[in-house]
């Protein structure tokens, strides 16, 4: 599988700050980001402006959530409308949404809706608190079960393992991530799901990807958090990612 990277800007920036970020950090590194299969998940009101600024690049624009069908749903954004605006991906089941009561079953319905609407789903999974590697693996497999039940074998989508306790903090230990990924990969293989890409997110910094690969984590890429805010830091992570991925046969 090719490299895949992404970021979730949440709702942390104003429209003006968002534009400055795109122009000063993302666009100058657009080739490197495109080669890493990068897409940015942005708030719905910023999708059109983001797509316009990135129109000459190969960087994808994603949404941070999507409703599973079109209709009279006040405040919701159906996948088909997001695709019409130029979205290519959508993040579903993020820890922030699960913390507000979103269930695994609702996430699965949104995955089906995203695929029907023409978007590539990125399903976020991960334990909330620090637990053993075995417990984390079982937790993630249980989160994924409704999604796998809802989509046909051979369906392409991505899964990002992002422990809730690592968001905004330090990355999980490489051995822990590798163990959870091994459990997930084994479960996917048992259900003939070789077309699912697996990413890691949470506390990513320079050195994270190399350490994960060295520990045996079978991942296609990373979810990038604070490192996307600084051009030099992002460039360092991208260079490292491409180098490590080359040895892993993903670049």
Protein Blocks (a to p, Z undefined) as FASTA:
>chain_A
ZZdddddekjmbcfklmmmmmmmmmmmmmmmmmmnopacdddfklmmmmmmmmmmpcbdc
ddfbdcfbecjdehiacfklmmmnopabdcehiaklmmnopafklmmmmmmmmmmnopac
dddeddfbdcdfklmmmmmmmmmmmmmmmpcehiacddddddfklgopacddfklmmmmm
mmmmmmmmmnopakbccddeehiaehklmmmmmnopacfbdcdfklmmpmklmmmmmmmm
mmmmmmnopZZ
